[in-house]
Amino acid sequence: MKVYVNTLYPILILSFIFLSSCQTVKKVSFETPVDTTTKKINFQAKQTYELKDTGVYASNEFDGARLNGFRQINDSTAAVIISPENTPINKSAYYAFKTWANTSKYFYFKFQYTEGHKHRYFPRLKVNGRWRSIDSTNVYEIGESTTIKVKLEKTPLVIASQEIQSSNDVKNWYTTLIKGKESYVNLSIFGTSKLGRNLPVLDIYKGKPENRDLIVLLTRQHPPEVTGYFAFQHFVQTILDDSELSDKFLNRYRVLAFPIMNPDGVDLGHWRHNAGGVDTNRDWSAYRQLEIRQTVQFITETLKNHNSKLILGLDFHSTWYDIFYTNQIRKGTTLPHFVENWFTALENNIPDYVVNEKPGNSKKPVSKGWFLYGHNATGVTYEIGDDTPRDKIKVIGTVTAEQMMRILVSK
């Protein structure tokens, strides 16, 4: 009897956890559904390549790397072969690799993309722990066959589309950020990705959580989009800056900040998709992908358990230029005048800044549509340009947070 009880008990517990995690949440209908069933991905072979004739090496053996092949063209040039995780896929040809040589030398790297894809990202270099853009005079033939020239040393340098911000880098950031603020920032691991990586959330408020209006902040649904993540960082840091404004805001509102929505895609060096081969920002309807399903479940339970209402959702991304994608439907929503008031405040408080807004109601199942159709809330896709200067991103991220708080505390 004793053996039977000890064996049954953990099975019952596991069954309860499984059934709880599978509780249905309200699905949201969109005009143009998207098939987000899991699809096969092509894992890159992790290895260090050696060009023996030239003494040059290249490696993708680190989180966030993307290098699918490396071969010598001539004594001074190598082909860098880059493929996506699967197709069809957005034109975000991401690359990242380490390279070095036995002797100091200048060397050329010619990017070759499979399936007709073209070069998108202007190369960034990490040398001695610091990131910088490559000198434009060392970039040739922008387009399908971009070539760059770099100086190689014995110490590896990183060549990448954007600064690498792996899931571990993200963890280091938020762990440092919330140190000493644990009384009003609650870190939770609310789930895991398809490959078992943690899904973290920062639950931010002062006082009791009951009956609080809720703001949701999302980022890194798309792995290479780190400029949007940088804006997210400055946005959250401003909310937590212990100012008088922040104190008033956090005593009235609650914020759920999700700092990495697609950790598998980030660490695997994906162009766009998660480990299920899907664009997670097309899954905000049926929730077929684990990352979105668990996020929706967590938000839903938070609202239900504390009698709260979701009033605003911001999803931080990157594209070719700074832009805010907004919903046209505003009358009768939670914050019908927020967007126009917010954008006016930004233009008044950021020098020489003009808001680039593209309004349009979401037809495909993206997060800003989920905020609107699922919660009658204001939803914005907050995009930062790939090449927006990092000091400007800091200003934009800081001021957008400040002005959001000012508007909401004056309600």
Secondary structure in CASP SS format (residue, H / E / C, confidence):
PFRMAT SS
TARGET T0000
AUTHOR 0000-0000-0000
METHOD secondary structure of the structure
MODEL  1
M C 1.00
K H 1.00
V H 1.00
Y H 1.00
V H 1.00
N H 1.00
T H 1.00
L H 1.00
Y H 1.00
P H 1.00
I H 1.00
L H 1.00
I H 1.00
L H 1.00
S H 1.00
F H 1.00
I H 1.00
F H 1.00
L H 1.00
S H 1.00
S H 1.00
C C 1.00
Q C 1.00
T C 1.00
V C 1.00
K C 1.00
K C 1.00
V C 1.00
S C 1.00
F C 1.00
E C 1.00
T C 1.00
P C 1.00
V C 1.00
D C 1.00
T C 1.00
T C 1.00
T C 1.00
K C 1.00
K C 1.00
I C 1.00
N C 1.00
F C 1.00
Q C 1.00
A C 1.00
K C 1.00
Q C 1.00
T E 1.00
Y E 1.00
E E 1.00
L E 1.00
K C 1.00
D C 1.00
T C 1.00
G C 1.00
V E 1.00
Y E 1.00
A E 1.00
S E 1.00
N C 1.00
E C 1.00
F C 1.00
D C 1.00
G C 1.00
A C 1.00
R E 1.00
L C 1.00
N C 1.00
G E 1.00
F E 1.00
R E 1.00
Q E 1.00
I E 1.00
N E 1.00
D C 1.00
S C 1.00
T E 1.00
A E 1.00
A E 1.00
V E 1.00
I E 1.00
I E 1.00
S C 1.00
P C 1.00
E C 1.00
N C 1.00
T C 1.00
P C 1.00
I C 1.00
N C 1.00
K C 1.00
S C 1.00
A C 1.00
Y C 1.00
Y C 1.00
A E 1.00
F E 1.00
K E 1.00
T E 1.00
W E 1.00
A E 1.00
N C 1.00
T C 1.00
S C 1.00
K E 1.00
Y E 1.00
F E 1.00
Y E 1.00
F E 1.00
K E 1.00
F E 1.00
Q E 1.00
Y E 1.00
T H 1.00
E H 1.00
G H 1.00
H C 1.00
K C 1.00
H C 1.00
R C 1.00
Y C 1.00
F C 1.00
P C 1.00
R E 1.00
L E 1.00
K E 1.00
V E 1.00
N C 1.00
G C 1.00
R E 1.00
W E 1.00
R E 1.00
S E 1.00
I C 1.00
D C 1.00
S H 1.00
T H 1.00
N H 1.00
V E 1.00
Y E 1.00
E C 1.00
I C 1.00
G C 1.00
E C 1.00
S C 1.00
T C 1.00
T E 1.00
I E 1.00
K E 1.00
V E 1.00
K E 1.00
L E 1.00
E C 1.00
K C 1.00
T C 1.00
P C 1.00
L E 1.00
V E 1.00
I E 1.00
A E 1.00
S C 1.00
Q C 1.00
E C 1.00
I C 1.00
Q C 1.00
S C 1.00
S H 1.00
N H 1.00
D H 1.00
V H 1.00
K H 1.00
N H 1.00
W H 1.00
Y H 1.00
T H 1.00
T H 1.00
L H 1.00
I H 1.00
K C 1.00
G C 1.00
K C 1.00
E C 1.00
S C 1.00
Y C 1.00
V E 1.00
N E 1.00
L E 1.00
S E 1.00
I E 1.00
F E 1.00
G E 1.00
T E 1.00
S C 1.00
K C 1.00
L C 1.00
G C 1.00
R C 1.00
N E 1.00
L E 1.00
P E 1.00
V E 1.00
L E 1.00
D E 1.00
I E 1.00
Y C 1.00
K C 1.00
G C 1.00
K C 1.00
P C 1.00
E C 1.00
N C 1.00
R C 1.00
D E 1.00
L E 1.00
I E 1.00
V E 1.00
L E 1.00
L E 1.00
T E 1.00
R C 1.00
Q C 1.00
H C 1.00
P C 1.00
P C 1.00
E C 1.00
V H 1.00
T H 1.00
G H 1.00
Y H 1.00
F H 1.00
A H 1.00
F H 1.00
Q H 1.00
H H 1.00
F H 1.00
V H 1.00
Q H 1.00
T H 1.00
I H 1.00
L C 1.00
D C 1.00
D C 1.00
S C 1.00
E H 1.00
L H 1.00
S H 1.00
D H 1.00
K H 1.00
F H 1.00
L H 1.00
N C 1.00
R C 1.00
Y E 1.00
R E 1.00
V E 1.00
L E 1.00
A E 1.00
F E 1.00
P C 1.00
I C 1.00
M C 1.00
N C 1.00
P H 1.00
D H 1.00
G H 1.00
V H 1.00
D H 1.00
L H 1.00
G C 1.00
H C 1.00
W C 1.00
R C 1.00
H C 1.00
N C 1.00
A C 1.00
G C 1.00
G C 1.00
V C 1.00
D C 1.00
T H 1.00
N H 1.00
R H 1.00
D C 1.00
W C 1.00
S C 1.00
A C 1.00
Y C 1.00
R C 1.00
Q C 1.00
L H 1.00
E H 1.00
I H 1.00
R H 1.00
Q H 1.00
T H 1.00
V H 1.00
Q H 1.00
F H 1.00
I H 1.00
T H 1.00
E H 1.00
T H 1.00
L H 1.00
K H 1.00
N H 1.00
H C 1.00
N C 1.00
S C 1.00
K E 1.00
L E 1.00
I E 1.00
L E 1.00
G E 1.00
L E 1.00
D E 1.00
F E 1.00
H E 1.00
S E 1.00
T E 1.00
W C 1.00
Y C 1.00
D C 1.00
I E 1.00
F E 1.00
Y E 1.00
T E 1.00
N C 1.00
Q C 1.00
I C 1.00
R C 1.00
K C 1.00
G C 1.00
T C 1.00
T C 1.00
L C 1.00
P C 1.00
H C 1.00
F H 1.00
V H 1.00
E H 1.00
N H 1.00
W H 1.00
F H 1.00
T H 1.00
A H 1.00
L H 1.00
E H 1.00
N H 1.00
N H 1.00
I C 1.00
P C 1.00
D C 1.00
Y C 1.00
V C 1.00
V C 1.00
N C 1.00
E E 1.00
K E 1.00
P E 1.00
G C 1.00
N C 1.00
S C 1.00
K C 1.00
K C 1.00
P C 1.00
V C 1.00
S H 1.00
K H 1.00
G H 1.00
W H 1.00
F H 1.00
L H 1.00
Y H 1.00
G H 1.00
H H 1.00
N C 1.00
A C 1.00
T E 1.00
G E 1.00
V E 1.00
T E 1.00
Y E 1.00
E E 1.00
I E 1.00
G E 1.00
D C 1.00
D C 1.00
T C 1.00
P C 1.00
R H 1.00
D H 1.00
K H 1.00
I H 1.00
K H 1.00
V H 1.00
I H 1.00
G H 1.00
T H 1.00
V H 1.00
T H 1.00
A H 1.00
E H 1.00
Q H 1.00
M H 1.00
M H 1.00
R H 1.00
I H 1.00
L H 1.00
V H 1.00
S C 1.00
K C 1.00
END
